[in-house]
């Protein structure tokens, strides 16, 4: 995935008391999932944000068999065909959440929503998609517990605010821009189409072609670049479920949009970013992999430095002018705040990359 930052570069201020407030637990859903309400706010020219929560799931159940693209499972919702519960226009996926030792744990596959809705049984129909983290289901999926849930999308959290800003705030619709990982590689620039009745659609910023709902997905563990109007600033209250299990987040060669998919600050070298995450320390940042934090007009670049006499590594700040050298004196990235998006540069793909829940 290539990433060419807009001008000015992406920025994000998510330290405590700044752009993002994460609240305490509010309660529980019927399946004992923790409900996480939080206020997402923006205030700068361009920001990179992530979502440390997920939509509530439709249901969960165990896979009984797989035949081609059809996955038979045992959801608790059985008074009518399961597919009839899927919302029209929603993009949904199934994710493996148990048992702990299952080879598909943390992986997910996209649903063919139309085909699933037309079935008279409870079966799911999988769809070929670049968002599938392990391809289409196989017989190896039997015995896995699935949760089916809708994707987070740009319209879900931004559409109403954009409509209000245009109608009552004198904003122009072209002042709102979003940058997503494209399903075909690279970066997709998105702008809203705003009419008298509100947001009527979304289009590719470069080609002006209309975009489908499936192209506006914010994949789990990903991030989205946001430029929210000429007057800047957005405040949206959202509520979702806290993820309990590991999350597959395959990484491509080059830049990857990323965010920690749990409502906790991500501690480098503890929760993520060590050898178990696929990174190796080096004595020099020359040619090393890196993560990048965007702050206003600056981009802070960190590469993994090996600790002498130890198998651990630390993410050390790179010289912003001479990127083959460390910045002096040494500075290290200790954690990434919950909800802050960042960029991961990989020299080669890592199809087996995961985010794991925070450690105690």
C-alpha positions in Angstrom: 0.0 0.0 0.0 1.5 3.3 -1.0 0.7 6.4 1.0 1.2 10.0 -0.3 0.2 12.4 2.4 -2.1 15.3 1.5 -0.8 18.8 2.0 -0.5 19.8 4.8 0.5 16.3 6.2 -1.8 14.3 8.4 -1.8 15.4 12.0 -3.3 14.0 15.1 -3.3 15.2 18.7 -4.7 12.5 21.0 -2.9 13.0 24.3 -5.0 13.1 27.4 -7.0 16.3 27.5 -6.5 17.0 23.8 -8.5 15.7 20.8 -9.9 12.4 22.1 -11.7 11.5 25.3 -12.1 7.9 26.3 -14.8 7.3 28.9 -15.2 4.5 31.4 -17.3 1.3 30.8 -21.0 2.0 30.6 -22.5 -1.5 30.9 -22.9 -4.8 29.2 -24.8 -6.3 26.2 -26.6 -9.5 26.6 -23.6 -11.5 25.6 -21.5 -9.8 28.3 -19.6 -7.6 25.9 -18.4 -4.4 27.4 -20.0 -1.3 26.0 -17.6 1.5 25.4 -18.9 5.1 24.9 -16.4 7.7 23.8 -16.3 11.2 22.3 -14.3 11.5 19.2 -13.2 15.1 18.4 -11.0 16.7 15.8 -9.5 20.1 15.7 -6.6 20.4 13.3 -6.2 20.7 9.5 -5.8 17.0 8.9 -5.9 14.1 11.4 -5.3 10.4 11.4 -7.8 8.5 13.6 -8.6 5.0 14.6 -11.6 3.3 16.3 -10.9 1.3 19.5 -14.4 -0.3 19.4 -16.7 -2.2 17.1 -20.4 -2.3 16.3 -22.5 -4.7 18.4 -22.7 -8.1 16.7 -25.8 -9.6 15.3 -25.2 -13.0 16.9 -22.6 -15.7 17.6 -22.5 -19.4 16.9 -20.3 -22.4 16.1 -19.4 -23.5 12.6 -20.9 -26.9 11.7 -19.7 -27.3 8.1 -18.3 -25.5 5.1 -19.3 -26.2 1.5 -17.8 -23.9 -1.0 -18.7 -20.4 0.0 -21.5 -21.5 2.3 -20.8 -21.7 6.0 -23.4 -23.5 8.2 -23.4 -22.5 11.8 -25.6 -22.5 14.9 -26.6 -19.0 15.8 -28.8 -18.4 18.9 -31.1 -16.4 16.7 -33.3 -19.1 15.2 -36.9 -17.9 15.0 -36.5 -17.0 11.4 -33.6 -17.3 8.8 -30.6 -15.6 10.2 -30.0 -13.7 6.9 -33.2 -11.8 7.3 -31.7 -10.0 10.3 -29.0 -8.3 8.3 -29.7 -4.6 7.7 -30.1 -3.5 4.1 -27.1 -1.5 2.9 -24.9 -2.8 5.7 -21.5 -4.3 5.0 -21.0 -7.3 7.4 -18.2 -9.7 8.3 -17.8 -12.8 10.4 -14.9 -13.1 12.8 -13.5 -16.1 14.7 -13.5 -15.3 18.4 -13.1 -18.8 20.0 -11.8 -21.4 20.9 -8.4 -20.1 22.0 -6.4 -22.7 20.1 -8.3 -22.5 16.8 -6.1 -21.8 13.8 -8.6 -19.2 12.5 -8.8 -17.3 15.8 -8.8 -13.6 15.1 -9.4 -14.0 11.4 -12.5 -12.8 9.5 -14.2 -13.1 6.2 -16.7 -10.8 4.4 -20.3 -11.8 3.9 -22.2 -11.7 0.6 -25.1 -10.0 2.3 -27.6 -10.3 -0.6 -27.0 -14.1 -0.9 -27.1 -14.6 2.9 -30.4 -12.8 3.1 -32.1 -15.0 0.4 -31.2 -18.2 2.2 -34.1 -20.0 4.0 -31.7 -21.6 6.5 -29.2 -19.8 8.9 -26.2 -20.3 6.7 -23.7 -17.5 5.8 -22.4 -17.0 2.3 -18.8 -15.8 2.2 -17.6 -13.3 -0.4 -14.2 -13.1 -2.1 -12.6 -9.9 -0.8 -9.3 -8.3 -0.1 -10.6 -7.7 3.4 -10.7 -11.4 4.1 -7.7 -12.0 6.3 -7.2 -15.7 5.4 -9.1 -16.1 2.2 -12.4 -17.9 1.8 -13.5 -20.3 4.6 -12.4 -24.0 4.4 -13.3 -27.1 6.3 -10.6 -26.0 8.8 -13.1 -23.4 10.1 -15.4 -26.2 11.5 -15.6 -25.9 15.3 -14.8 -22.2 15.3 -17.1 -19.7 17.1 -18.1 -16.8 14.9 -19.5 -13.4 15.6 -21.2 -11.6 12.8 -21.2 -7.8 12.9 -21.5 -4.8 10.6 -18.4 -2.8 9.6 -17.6 0.7 10.8 -17.9 3.1 7.8 -17.2 6.7 7.1 -20.9 7.6 6.7 -21.8 6.0 10.0 -19.9 8.5 12.1 -19.4 11.5 9.8 -22.6 11.8 7.6 -24.9 13.6 10.0 -22.2 16.1 11.2 -21.3 17.0 7.7 -25.0 17.6 6.8 -25.4 19.9 9.8 -22.2 21.8 9.0 -23.1 22.4 5.4 -26.8 23.3 6.1 -26.3 25.5 9.2 -22.6 26.3 9.4 -21.9 27.7 5.9 -19.4 25.0 5.1 -18.7 23.7 1.5 -19.0 20.0 1.0 -15.6 19.8 -0.8 -13.9 21.0 2.4 -14.5 17.5 3.9 -12.0 14.9 2.9 -11.3 11.4 4.0 -8.4 9.1 3.2 -8.9 5.3 3.4 -6.8 2.3 2.5 -8.1 1.3 -1.0 -9.5 -2.2 -1.5 -7.3 -2.4 -4.6 -4.1 -1.0 -3.0 -2.9 2.5 -2.3 -5.0 5.3 -0.8 -8.5 6.3 -1.6 -9.5 9.9 -1.2 -13.2 10.4 -0.5 -15.5 13.5 -0.5 -19.2 13.7 0.4 -21.9 14.8 -2.0 -24.2 17.1 0.0 -27.7 18.1 -1.3 -30.5 20.1 0.3 -31.6 17.1 2.2 -28.2 16.1 3.5 -25.4 13.8 2.4 -26.7 12.1 -0.8 -23.6 10.1 -1.7 -19.8 9.8 -1.6 -17.3 10.0 -4.4 -13.7 9.4 -5.3 -11.8 12.6 -4.9 -9.6 12.1 -7.9 -12.1 10.6 -10.5 -15.4 11.9 -9.1 -16.9 8.4 -9.5 -19.5 7.4 -7.0 -18.4 5.0 -4.3 -20.3 2.0 -2.9 -20.8 1.3 0.8 -18.2 -1.5 0.5 -15.6 1.1 -0.5 -16.2 3.3 2.6 -15.3 0.6 5.1 -12.8 1.3 7.9 -11.4 -2.2 8.4 -10.8 -3.3 12.0 -7.4 -2.3 13.1 -7.1 0.4 10.4 -7.2 4.2 10.5 -8.7 6.9 8.4 -7.3 10.4 7.5 -9.8 13.2 8.2 -10.0 16.8 7.0 -13.2 18.0 8.6 -14.3 21.3 7.0 -12.8 24.7 6.6 -13.8 25.7 10.1 -12.3 22.4 11.3 -13.4 20.5 14.4 -15.7 17.6 14.8 -17.4 16.1 17.9 -19.1 12.8 17.6 -20.3 10.6 20.5 -20.2 6.9 19.6 -20.9 3.7 21.5 -19.6 0.3 20.6 -18.3 -3.0 22.0 -14.8 -3.6 23.4 -12.9 -6.2 21.5 -12.0 -9.3 23.6 -9.8 -11.4 21.3 -6.8 -11.0 19.0 -7.3 -9.3 15.6 -5.7 -10.3 12.4 -4.3 -7.3 10.6 -2.3 -8.4 7.6 0.3 -5.9 6.5 1.4 -5.2 2.9 4.8 -4.0 1.8 5.0 -0.2 2.1 2.7 2.0 4.1 -0.3 0.6 6.1 -2.9 2.6 8.0 -3.2 1.2 11.5 -4.7 1.8 14.9 -4.8 -0.3 18.1 -8.3 -1.9 18.1 -8.7 -1.9 21.9 -9.8 1.0 24.2 -6.4 1.2 25.8 -3.2 3.1 25.2 -0.9 0.7 23.2 2.4 0.2 25.0 5.3 -0.4 22.6 7.2 -3.5 23.4 4.5 -4.7 25.8 1.2 -4.8 23.9 2.6 -4.6 20.4 5.7 -3.7 18.4 8.2 -6.4 19.5 9.6 -9.5 17.8 6.2 -11.4 18.3 4.7 -8.6 16.1 7.1 -9.3 13.3 9.7 -6.6 14.0 13.4 -6.9 14.5 15.7 -4.4 16.0 18.7 -2.8 14.2 21.7 -0.8 15.1 20.8 1.9 12.5 17.5 3.1 11.0 19.0 2.7 7.5 16.6 0.6 5.6 14.7 -0.4 8.7 11.0 -0.7 9.1 9.2 2.1 10.9 6.1 3.5 12.4 5.2 7.2 11.8 3.2 9.5 14.1 1.8 12.6 12.4 1.8 15.9 14.4 0.8 19.0 12.5 3.3 19.7 9.9 5.7 17.2 11.3 6.0 13.5 11.0 7.8 11.6 13.8 9.5 8.5 12.5 10.5 5.7 14.8 12.4 2.5 13.9 13.1 -0.5 16.1 16.5 -0.3 17.8 18.0 -3.5 19.2 18.9 -3.3 22.9 22.5 -4.4 23.4 22.8 -7.7 25.2 19.0 -8.3 25.1 16.4 -9.8 22.8 14.1 -6.8 23.3 13.9 -3.7 21.2 12.9 -0.1 21.5 11.3 2.3 19.0 13.8 5.1 18.7 13.2 8.5 17.0 14.9 8.9 13.6 16.7 12.1 12.6 14.0 14.1 10.6 16.7 15.5 8.2 19.1 12.5 8.0 16.8 9.6 8.1 19.6 7.0 8.1 20.7 8.3 11.5 19.1 8.3 15.0 18.1 11.6 16.4 20.4 12.8 19.2 19.9 12.8 22.1 18.0 9.5 22.0 14.2 9.7 22.2 11.9 6.7 22.4 8.2 6.1 21.7 6.7 4.5 24.8 3.0 4.3 23.9 0.3 5.3 21.3 -2.9 6.7 22.9 -6.1 4.9 22.3 -7.8 6.0 19.1 -4.7 7.5 17.6 -4.0 6.4 14.0 -0.5 5.8 12.8 1.4 4.5 9.8 3.4 1.3 9.6 6.1 0.9 6.9 6.9 -2.7 6.1 9.8 -3.7 3.8 7.9 -6.9 2.9 4.4 -8.1 3.5 3.4 -9.8 6.8 0.2 -11.7 6.1 0.4 -13.2 9.6 0.4 -10.0 11.6 -2.0 -9.6 14.6 -2.9 -7.1 17.2 -3.4 -8.8 20.6 -5.4 -7.5 23.6 -3.4 -5.4 26.1 -1.4 -7.3 28.6 -2.1 -6.7 32.3 
